[in-house]
Structures are given as C-alpha cells and as structure tokens.
Amino acid sequence: MQDHRSFSAPDLVRFAREVLTVRGVPATDAELTARSLIQADQRCIYSHGLLRLPLYSEALRLGGINPTPSMSFCAQKAGVAVLDADAALGQVAMQAAVDRVLEMGRLQGIAAVAVHNSSHYGAGAFWSDQLAEAGFLSFLTSSTGPVVAPHGGVDKVLGTNPLTLGAPSADGWPLTADLATSNGAYGKVIAARNEGTALPEGWAVDAAGNPTTDAVAAAEGSMIPFGGHKGSAVAVLLEAFAASLTDATFAFETIDIWSNPASRMNNGHLLIGIDSSAFAGRVRTEARVAELQQQVRASGPSDRRVHSPGDPERTRESEAGDSIMLPASTADQLAQLADQLSLQPVPSHT
Ligand SMILES: NC(=O)c1ccc[n+]([C@@H]2O[C@H](COP(=O)([O-])OP(=O)(O)OC[C@H]3O[C@@H](n4cnc5c(N)ncnc54)[C@H](O)[C@@H]3O)[C@@H](O)[C@H]2O)c1
C-alpha cells in the first residue's frame, strides 16, 4: 500500500495555479490546468494529477510548452476544424477544442476538431464530461510520447494513445470509458518508479523485450497494449486517428518532455462530439443510457458489485470531496517545487 498524505483541494488548486502563473501562464489557463490535474487526483487517477505539475513547470521553463500560445483554427469545413495549438498546455488546447465542438455540434449535429502542436491534456474524462453535460456523446484520443511496443514488438512505435468515450445520462453520472490503450497509463509507471513499487504483470517488457514488473526496467523498455492483439490493433488505429489528420507527429517521431522538457512534442488530439438532440432527442438518449448503466450495475451475483464504466472514478471523487490524498512521492515533489519557486508549500493534514 502506498504512503499517502491528505491535502485540501482548494489549497492544491491555489498552489498549482501559482506554479503555472510563475511560469508565465495566464490566470484563466492556470486555473483550468490546475482544476484538470486536481480532479484527476480527486478521482485517484494519480498518473494524471499533480504528479505532472513539476514536469509541466520544467517544460514551461525550458520551452517544451508555450505559456502564452497564439492558437488558431484553420482548414474548416462545416462541422470540422483544425486547431494549431502553438505548443500550448494540452488543457488549454483541449478547452478550445471542446468549446468549438460544442458550438459546431449544436449547428451540425456532429462535429470534430483535430489538434496539432499540442502537449499533454491530462485525463480524458475532464473533457468528455463537459460534452456529456451538454448532451453530447464523445470520442477523444491523443498521440503521446513513444512508450508502447505493438503486440509482438519491442520498439516504442506507439504512445499510450488514450481512448475516451462518453455518453450523457439521466443517471447523473455520464457513462465514461477513459483509458490508456497501454495496459497501464505511463504516468502509473512513473508513479511506481517514484514510489519504488512493482508494476502489475503484463504491463511492460524490458529493453530486451522480456516481461518485467520492475518500473525502472519498464521505463527503459516498453509498455504493452491492453487486450493482446485486439488492443494493439485499436492502439495503432488511435495513433492514426490522433496524428494523421494534421501535422502532428506520431509517437515514434516524438521526443517526450519526460526525457527532454525543452522538446515541443507536437501531440495530436482528435475530439468528435455527437449532439444527442440531433437524433432521437436528448431526453430519450439520456434515459436509455441511464437504463444501460442500471442493467450493467445490476448484472452481478448479489455478493459482488458490478461497476458501470466511469463509476469507480466518480465514486472516489464524491467520497474524496475537498480532501485529497496524494501519494507521498508526489507530495514530496510538490514541496520541492514550492522550495524551488519560493512559494508557500501546501500544508498537509496528516
Ligand atoms: N493525455 C494523455 O496523453 C493520456 C495518455 C494515456 C492515458 N491518459 C489518461 O490516463 C487515465 C488512466 O487510464 P488507465 O488506463 O490507467 O485507466 P483505468 O485502467 O484505471 O480505467 C479505465 C476505465 O475502466 C473503467 N473501470 C475501471 N474499473 C472498472 C470496473 N471494475 N468495471 C467497469 N469499468 C471499470 C474506468 O471507469 C475507466 O473508464 C485516463 O484518464 C486517460 O485519459 C491520458
């Protein structure tokens, strides 16, 4: 069991905002990015929470991420847009993409924004939740740094190519599948390496292609796609969806900011939104999705809880409230960051 420390969410938001502001990020963008990271921690998706803040800070300092991008939309057809994010924080690029998809989707019924020149956007559900809130179903994927070998391979041709699918629901919680297409998220390998803990079996191979549970060997080797050959096929296609519609780079062409924070990753994202009100109607869709969720939850034997996708994260978020438990290694890194930037450290409650 990892060692954790408790913090207040508003304190963490304030701290993350301060760090980003010191690095030149305007207040609104700093607030957005801080909220995306802290919501991930609230949902215990520690791989996409404040663990990333020191890395963002360094990339902002060294030029891998542009604190004040001049983003522009181009190549538009009805319902379609390409966003050049000018090396923005991925969160800033994605908020622009979400806003544009909602705007176009309300007119067209379906809309897509492909993004290039972007960076890491955090947990995908932060974006699909916004579309679900507006009655939209959504598809989102991204290219990343090179960390995953295709099924049977050793070379890091792929990224962790996240797949996020969301559907609005009358249940209150959207139906959400939000996952890395590697067996685990890369951030979880980084977290395990920081914590000195082992990885689950089947997540990674070492540099020679042998299965390993050692997080250090895994970081030097490759991660493996989820679901054997089928998952690998999906991951390869997501790479194409994320990076072939624009000038974004594929993972195998990308230098990750984890290895060089000055690198402009040129990540690609693809967001597609489908407005349920353009089909059988939002009320009908949301009622049907809620029915599906209930059937999924009720599908087990009486002594076993079955989750509808998205429920585990929402349950953890509502249980956490304003009190966030962070892995000790992340807490230590935030303390170091405070020291480095001469900021007030975030007080821990335990
Ligand atoms: N920005 C990026 O470039 C990037 C890259 C990779 C991953 N990510 C993010 O990493 C995060 C974590 O990914 P992961 O693969 O480690 O997620 P995970 O394995 O923890 O969960 C994946 C999905 O499975 C669902 N789930 C979990 N347990 C379940 C159960 N018992 N029954 C039914 N459904 C269940 C969850 O609700 C979630 O939708 C995601 O938020 C993803 O967007 C982002």
The ligand as a Tripos MOL2 file, in Angstrom:
@<TRIPOS>MOLECULE
LIG
   44    48     1     0     0
SMALL
NO_CHARGES

@<TRIPOS>ATOM
      1 N1         -3.3770   12.7420  -22.0000 N.am      1 LIG1
      2 C1         -2.7980   11.6490  -22.4030 C.2       1 LIG1
      3 O1         -1.9770   11.6860  -23.3090 O.2       1 LIG1
      4 C2         -3.1380   10.3190  -21.7600 C.ar      1 LIG1
      5 C3         -2.4810    9.1600  -22.1830 C.ar      1 LIG1
      6 C4         -2.8160    7.9560  -21.5870 C.ar      1 LIG1
      7 C5         -3.7630    7.9020  -20.5890 C.ar      1 LIG1
      8 N2         -4.3780    9.0490  -20.2020 N.ar      1 LIG1
      9 C6         -5.3620    9.0350  -19.1140 C.3       1 LIG1
     10 O2         -4.9650    8.1060  -18.1280 O.3       1 LIG1
     11 C7         -6.0800    7.8590  -17.3010 C.3       1 LIG1
     12 C8         -5.9890    6.4850  -16.6940 C.3       1 LIG1
     13 O3         -6.0150    5.4660  -17.6980 O.3       1 LIG1
     14 P1         -5.9430    3.9020  -17.2630 P.3       1 LIG1
     15 O4         -5.8480    3.0850  -18.4930 O.co2     1 LIG1
     16 O5         -4.8890    3.7360  -16.2430 O.co2     1 LIG1
     17 O6         -7.3920    3.7640  -16.5770 O.3       1 LIG1
     18 P2         -8.0070    2.5790  -15.6810 P.3       1 LIG1
     19 O7         -7.4020    1.2950  -16.1040 O.co2     1 LIG1
     20 O8         -7.9010    2.9540  -14.2540 O.co2     1 LIG1
     21 O9         -9.5610    2.6740  -16.0370 O.3       1 LIG1
     22 C9        -10.0300    2.6110  -17.3360 C.3       1 LIG1
     23 C10       -11.5420    2.6880  -17.4350 C.3       1 LIG1
     24 O10       -12.0780    1.4950  -16.8760 O.3       1 LIG1
     25 C11       -13.1960    1.8170  -16.0710 C.3       1 LIG1
     26 N3        -13.2320    0.8490  -14.9810 N.ar      1 LIG1
     27 C12       -12.2980    0.6670  -14.0300 C.ar      1 LIG1
     28 N4        -12.6620   -0.3570  -13.2380 N.ar      1 LIG1
     29 C13       -13.8540   -0.8010  -13.7090 C.ar      1 LIG1
     30 C14       -14.7160   -1.8550  -13.3110 C.ar      1 LIG1
     31 N5        -14.4350   -2.6350  -12.2790 N.pl3     1 LIG1
     32 N6        -15.8390   -2.0330  -14.0270 N.ar      1 LIG1
     33 C15       -16.1300   -1.2400  -15.0920 C.ar      1 LIG1
     34 N7        -15.3390   -0.2410  -15.5190 N.ar      1 LIG1
     35 C16       -14.2120   -0.0330  -14.8250 C.ar      1 LIG1
     36 C17       -12.9590    3.1900  -15.5470 C.3       1 LIG1
     37 O11       -14.1790    3.8050  -15.2130 O.3       1 LIG1
     38 C18       -12.2470    3.8420  -16.7270 C.3       1 LIG1
     39 O12       -13.2080    4.3820  -17.6120 O.3       1 LIG1
     40 C19        -7.2970    8.1780  -18.1660 C.3       1 LIG1
     41 O13        -7.9220    9.2980  -17.5870 O.3       1 LIG1
     42 C20        -6.7130    8.5640  -19.5310 C.3       1 LIG1
     43 O14        -7.4140    9.6040  -20.2060 O.3       1 LIG1
     44 C21        -4.1020   10.2390  -20.7900 C.ar      1 LIG1
@<TRIPOS>BOND
     1     1     2 1
     2     2     3 2
     3     2     4 1
     4     4     5 ar
     5     4    44 ar
     6     5     6 ar
     7     6     7 ar
     8     7     8 ar
     9     8     9 1
    10     8    44 ar
    11     9    10 1
    12     9    42 1
    13    10    11 1
    14    11    12 1
    15    11    40 1
    16    12    13 1
    17    13    14 1
    18    14    15 2
    19    14    16 1
    20    14    17 1
    21    17    18 1
    22    18    19 2
    23    18    20 1
    24    18    21 1
    25    21    22 1
    26    22    23 1
    27    23    24 1
    28    23    38 1
    29    24    25 1
    30    25    26 1
    31    25    36 1
    32    26    27 ar
    33    26    35 ar
    34    27    28 ar
    35    28    29 ar
    36    29    30 ar
    37    29    35 ar
    38    30    31 1
    39    30    32 ar
    40    32    33 ar
    41    33    34 ar
    42    34    35 ar
    43    36    37 1
    44    36    38 1
    45    38    39 1
    46    40    41 1
    47    40    42 1
    48    42    43 1
@<TRIPOS>SUBSTRUCTURE
     1 LIG1         1 GROUP 0 **** ****
